[in-house]
Amino acid sequence: MCLISSDLGSTMKLLTGLLFCSLVLGVSSRGWFSFLGEAYDGARDMWRAYCDMREANYINADKYFHARGNYDAAQRGPGGVWAAEVISNARENIQTLLGRGAEDTLADQAANEWGRSGKDPNHFRPAGLPEKY
């Protein structure tokens, strides 16, 4: 039992260190609080796009929602870009582990990068998707 908790503690320290290093490398001279606020708001943008995708339940609309979530988050600034990239990569890595096809993952990542780069997410918008989205 002690070995398991010791390993868990080491893993948590590693993950905390990696997160800290990611933040340090991603923060510009604008300051920590600004970056963290942008990251928080960007994560909320990603969550809103996910919820809208689930609510819409519209065939062939997932790439649009991927691009839109990343676009909205990136508009927040460097913290939003960082949050969008971390969330997108985590989501795609989890789905790959669950056996989702590599081709679909690559297409999702292309839509993610499209949005994060500031390009119009409507490029991926399917015909007939309600204007609400």
C-alpha positions as CSV (number, residue, x, y, z in Angstrom):
1,M,0.0,0.0,0.0
2,C,2.8,2.4,0.8
3,L,4.4,1.8,-2.5
4,I,1.3,2.8,-4.3
5,S,0.9,6.1,-2.4
6,S,4.6,6.8,-2.9
7,D,4.3,6.3,-6.6
8,L,1.2,8.4,-6.7
9,G,3.1,11.2,-4.9
10,S,6.0,11.0,-7.3
11,T,3.6,11.1,-10.3
12,M,1.8,14.2,-8.9
13,K,5.1,16.0,-8.3
14,L,6.1,15.2,-11.9
15,L,2.8,16.4,-13.3
16,T,3.0,19.6,-11.2
17,G,6.5,20.2,-12.4
18,L,5.5,19.7,-16.0
19,L,2.5,22.1,-15.6
20,F,4.7,24.7,-13.9
21,C,7.3,24.5,-16.7
22,S,4.6,24.8,-19.3
23,L,3.3,27.9,-17.7
24,V,6.7,29.4,-17.4
25,L,7.4,28.8,-21.1
26,G,4.0,30.1,-22.2
27,V,3.9,33.3,-20.2
28,S,5.0,36.5,-21.8
29,S,5.9,39.7,-20.1
30,R,2.2,40.5,-19.6
31,G,2.3,38.7,-16.3
32,W,1.1,35.7,-14.6
33,F,-2.4,36.9,-13.6
34,S,-3.2,38.0,-17.1
35,F,-2.0,34.6,-18.5
36,L,-3.9,32.6,-16.0
37,G,-7.1,34.6,-16.6
38,E,-6.8,34.1,-20.3
39,A,-6.2,30.4,-19.7
40,Y,-9.2,30.1,-17.5
41,D,-11.4,32.0,-20.0
42,G,-10.0,29.9,-22.8
43,A,-10.9,26.7,-21.0
44,R,-14.4,28.0,-20.6
45,D,-14.6,28.7,-24.3
46,M,-13.5,25.2,-25.0
47,W,-16.2,23.8,-22.6
48,R,-18.9,26.0,-24.2
49,A,-18.0,24.7,-27.7
50,Y,-18.1,21.1,-26.4
51,C,-21.5,21.7,-24.7
52,D,-22.8,23.3,-27.9
53,M,-21.6,20.3,-29.9
54,R,-23.4,17.9,-27.6
55,E,-26.6,20.0,-27.7
56,A,-26.6,20.5,-31.4
57,N,-26.0,16.7,-32.0
58,Y,-25.6,17.6,-35.7
59,I,-24.0,15.2,-38.2
60,N,-20.6,16.4,-39.5
61,A,-20.4,19.4,-37.2
62,D,-17.7,18.2,-34.9
63,K,-14.8,19.8,-36.9
64,Y,-16.7,23.2,-36.7
65,F,-17.0,23.0,-32.9
66,H,-13.3,22.0,-32.6
67,A,-12.3,25.0,-34.7
68,R,-14.7,27.3,-32.9
69,G,-13.6,26.4,-29.4
70,N,-10.0,26.8,-30.3
71,Y,-10.7,30.1,-32.1
72,D,-12.6,31.6,-29.2
73,A,-10.0,30.5,-26.7
74,A,-7.1,31.8,-28.8
75,Q,-8.8,35.2,-29.0
76,R,-8.2,35.5,-25.3
77,G,-4.5,35.8,-25.7
78,P,-1.5,33.5,-25.1
79,G,-3.1,31.9,-22.1
80,G,-6.1,31.0,-24.1
81,V,-3.9,29.6,-26.9
82,W,-2.1,27.5,-24.3
83,A,-5.3,26.2,-22.7
84,A,-6.8,25.3,-26.1
85,E,-3.7,23.4,-27.1
86,V,-3.5,21.5,-23.8
87,I,-7.2,20.6,-23.8
88,S,-7.3,19.7,-27.5
89,N,-4.2,17.5,-27.2
90,A,-5.5,15.8,-24.1
91,R,-8.9,15.1,-25.7
92,E,-7.4,13.7,-28.8
93,N,-4.8,11.5,-26.9
94,I,-7.6,10.1,-24.7
95,Q,-9.7,9.3,-27.7
96,T,-6.7,7.6,-29.4
97,L,-6.3,5.5,-26.3
98,L,-9.9,4.5,-26.5
99,G,-9.4,3.2,-30.0
100,R,-10.6,6.1,-32.2
101,G,-9.2,6.1,-35.7
102,A,-6.0,8.0,-36.4
103,E,-7.5,9.6,-39.5
104,D,-10.3,11.2,-37.5
105,T,-7.8,12.4,-34.8
106,L,-5.7,14.0,-37.5
107,A,-8.7,15.8,-39.0
108,D,-9.8,17.0,-35.5
109,Q,-6.3,18.3,-34.8
110,A,-6.2,20.1,-38.2
111,A,-9.5,21.8,-37.2
112,N,-8.1,22.6,-33.7
113,E,-5.0,24.2,-35.3
114,W,-7.1,26.1,-37.8
115,G,-9.1,27.8,-35.1
116,R,-6.1,28.4,-32.8
117,S,-4.3,30.2,-35.6
118,G,-7.1,32.7,-35.9
119,K,-8.7,31.4,-39.1
120,D,-12.5,31.5,-39.4
121,P,-14.1,28.4,-37.9
122,N,-17.0,28.8,-40.3
123,H,-14.8,27.1,-42.8
124,F,-15.9,23.8,-41.1
125,R,-19.5,24.8,-40.6
126,P,-21.9,22.2,-42.1
127,A,-24.8,23.4,-44.2
128,G,-28.0,23.6,-42.2
129,L,-26.4,23.9,-38.7
130,P,-28.7,26.2,-36.8
131,E,-27.5,29.9,-36.5
132,K,-27.6,29.5,-32.7
133,Y,-24.2,27.9,-33.0
